[in-house]
């Protein structure tokens, strides 16, 4: 059993039993959804926060620029005369 599904199952057994297990199974809430990022920025009002798509796009741009920077900063091999 996966971690989150196991916790939900244990909670249902303790709190609501068979009915809760049936509801979770019917609604799909026992499935492990991934990736399912939760992005919460408590430093800004909700109206100024980025959407998940904007966040992912910005992270990809940051990653790509870092990769390009790392590639341009690589040292060229030097032959040693000997």
N, C-alpha and C positions, 0 to 999 in steps of 0.2 A: 504494500500500500504506500502511496506517496504521502509525504509529510502533511500537506494541507488537507488532503482528502481524509487522512486518518484523524486529524484534529476535528474536522467537521463531523465525521462519523461518531467520534467519542462524545462530542457535544450534543449531538442528536440523541444518542442513547441516554445520556444523563438528563437532558432537559425534556425532550419531547418524544423520544423513542421511535417506534416504527413509522409513525405519521411523518415525522421530520425526515427520516431517511427516504421515504417515498417521494416527498416533495422535492428534496434535493436531487434525487435521481431523475425525476420528471423534468425539472428545470435545467438540468445540466450543471448545477453549481458544484457537483463533486468532481468535475473534470479539472485537470490541471491545465490552465491556459498559459501559454508562454510563447513569446515574451509578452508580458502584460505590464508595461512600465507605469508606475504612478509618479507623476511629476507634481510636486507641490512646492511652491515658492512662497513662503510665509512673509517674505520681506517686501512683497509688492501687493497692491490690491488685485483682486481677481480679474478686473477689467484690463489690467496691464500684463497679465501672465501670458506666456506663449502656449500655443496648442501643442499637442503631442507631435503633430507633423512638423511644426516649426522647430521644435526641440530636436527631433531626429535629423532634420535637414541641417541645422546648425552644428550638431555633433559630427555629422559626416564631413561637413566643410572643415571643421577643426581638425579632424583626423587626417583628411586628405592633405591639408596644408602642412601638417606635421610630418607626414610621410615624404612629401616633396622636399621639405626643409632638411630632413635627415638624409635624403638621397643626394642633395647638393652639397652637404657638408662632409660627405665621406672622403677620406683621404685616399689619394691615388697611391698604389704600390710603387715603391722606389727601388730600383735595381742598385745593388751595392757592388761597386767595382772591386775586384779583389784579386 
